[in-house]
Amino acid sequence: MSVITKIEDWGNAHRPGFLDIFRIALGIFITYKGFSFLGDLENLKLTLNGMNMSFLAVSIAHYVVFAHVLCGPLIAFGLLTRIMCAVQLPILIGAVLLVNFPKGFLSVGNHMELEISILVLIGLVTFMVFGAGKFSIDEKRRQEALHKRV
């Protein structure tokens, strides 16, 4: 049994129930942010241009929008949750370390973006470990696979 399988089994066995509500809210929020960035792509590009990499900034902006719009609903429904959280991790690590951290904690003009980014990052790591939960498509697929084996 591989280490990843052991972590998945442990996470499935020790999962608190309230995390389903948090997973759904997290998925909806990520989707909202994706459409928010899509509606104001120029602002996202300007934010990333502060990194002094213009072509890379445009590429990252498109990756962020695509990943948020694709992964957000899948996280909310609990489909391929661990993979979708892994796709989101580089975005949130970049948001915390490169974009929001230099602006500081509890800054008025920043609208608590750093704190929200940290909360979303913690949520993504949590769902990578614990999985989607009881009320998810992943769980339904896992139960169907168990019944087919028996």
N, C-alpha and C positions, 0 to 999 in steps of 0.2 A: 504494500500500500504506500503510495507516494505521500510526500509531505503536504502537498496541496489537497489531496483527498482527505487526509487526516484533519486538516484545518476546516475544510468544508463540512465534514461530519460533525466536528466539535461545534462549529457555528450553528449548524442546523439543530443540534440537540440542546444548546444553551441559549436560545434566542428568546428575549422578552417580547411579549405580544404587542406592546405599544409601538414597537419599531415599524410595524406595518403602516400606521398612520403617518409616522415621520417619513417613511420611504415614499409614500404617495405625495406628501407635501413637498418633499425634496425634488421629486420628478417634475411636479407642476412648476415649482420655482425655477428649475433649470430650463424648462421649456419656455417659461415667461422671459427669462433673461436672454435666451436665444432669439426669440422674436423681437425683444427690445433692441438687441444688438443689430438685428436684421433691419429694423426700422430706422436705425441711426448708425449705419455702417461707417460713415465718415468720422463720427465721434470715436468709435472703436479704433479706427485707423490712426486718428490723432493721438489717442492714448498710447497705442503701441509704437507710434513714431518717436516717442520719447526715448525709446530704446536705441535710436540711431541706426535702424536697419529698415529702410523704406520698403524694399521688395519683400523682405521677410515679414514685415509688419502686415502687409496686405495678405500674404499667405496665411499667417497666423490668424488674422481676423476672419478669413473665410473658414478656416478649420474650426475656430471657436463657434461660429454661428452654426455650421453644419453639425458639429458634435452635440451642441446644446439642443438643437431642434430634433435631432435623431434620437439621442440618448435619453432626454428628459421623459418623453412619453413611455419609453421602454422601461425605465426605472420605475415610473409611477405604476405601470401595470405589472411589474415584476417579471419581465421577460429578459433573459440573458443579463440579469442584474449585475453579476460580478464582472462580466466583460464590459458592460456599459460604464460601470464605475471606473474600471481601469482606463477606459478611453478618456474619461473626464479628469482623471488625476493630474496629467501634465498641465491642463488648463488651469485648474485650481491652484496647483503649486506655483505656477507662474503668476496667477492673480494675487496670491498672498505675498510672495517674495519680491516680485519685480514691479508690480503695478501698485498695489495698495499699501504695502509695508512702508515704503518711503514717505507716504502721506501721513502715517501715524495712526494711533488708536484714538477713537472717539473724536475725530476731527469733524467740526461742524459742516464744512463745505463738502466733506467726503460722504456724508450720509451713512456712516458706519459701514462702509463697503468692506473694510478690512475684517471687521468682526463677522459680517455675514459670510465672507469668503472662507474664513477659518471654520465657521459652523458647517458650511457645505462640504469643505474638505474633510472634516471629522465624520460627517455623515457618509461620505463616499467610502472612506476607509472602513467604517463600521459595516456597511453593506457588502464590502468585498470580503470581510471576515464572516459575518453572520448570514449572508445570503438574503434572499428576497422575503422569506417568511411564509407564514401559513396561508395568507390571502394573496396569492400571486400565481401567475401562470407557470413560473418555474416549479413551484410546489405541485401544481396539478400535473405537470409533465413528469415530475419525479415519482409521484404516486402511480401514474399510469405505467411507468417503466417498471416499478416494483411489482405491480399486478401482472404484467406480462411475463415476468421471470417466474412467478409462482405457478 
